[in-house]
């Protein structure tokens, strides 16, 4: 089954992708280990609370920062909501945290992505295909690619 994240999911597939948020809300997020976190954010126009579960691409333990990728690019609703200051909280495991948000520059994001590729080569390859991005494997082209799939860092503040 080839998943396509280049367009917004619809129907049963959309429900399937949102199912992990119910796991977090039931305080069972520990089941996902350290590979995922849930972002609670406010809609930039509606003000409505949204919950989005994303895969962790990297961490900066000394800063307590968790880094994720906007797989649908800078037009992802959750990414745009964060740009407008809509972060409410971040769920790590079974705990909800107040957090700060940081948008990584492309060169730093490329370094994080390189580490992700080294640690999870098959998953990285699948992600690139589902996100509809490609690059030639060079460091320079990876930096270019990170403009298409930007990264965001979250640091718990409580």
PETATA-V633733 format. One line per field, one symbol per residue. phi: phi as a letter, one per 30 degrees, with the letter a starting at -180 (. if undefined). burial: # if it has 16 or more other ideal C-beta (glycine too) atoms within 10 Angstrom, else .. A space follows every 10 residues. Layout:
phi: ???
burial: ???
This chain:
phi: .cdbcdbddb iddddeddee ddddddicee ddicdbbccc bcddcdiddb bbcbddcabc edchcccbcd ecidceeddd ddddicdcab ccicccbdac bbcddedddd ddddddeddb dddedddedd dicbadjddd dddeddddbd cbcbbecc
burial: ....#..... .........# #.##....#. .#...##### ##.......# ####.###.. ....###### ###..##### ##...##.## ###..##.#. ##.#.#.### ###..##... ...#..##.. #.#.#..... .##.##.### ####.#..
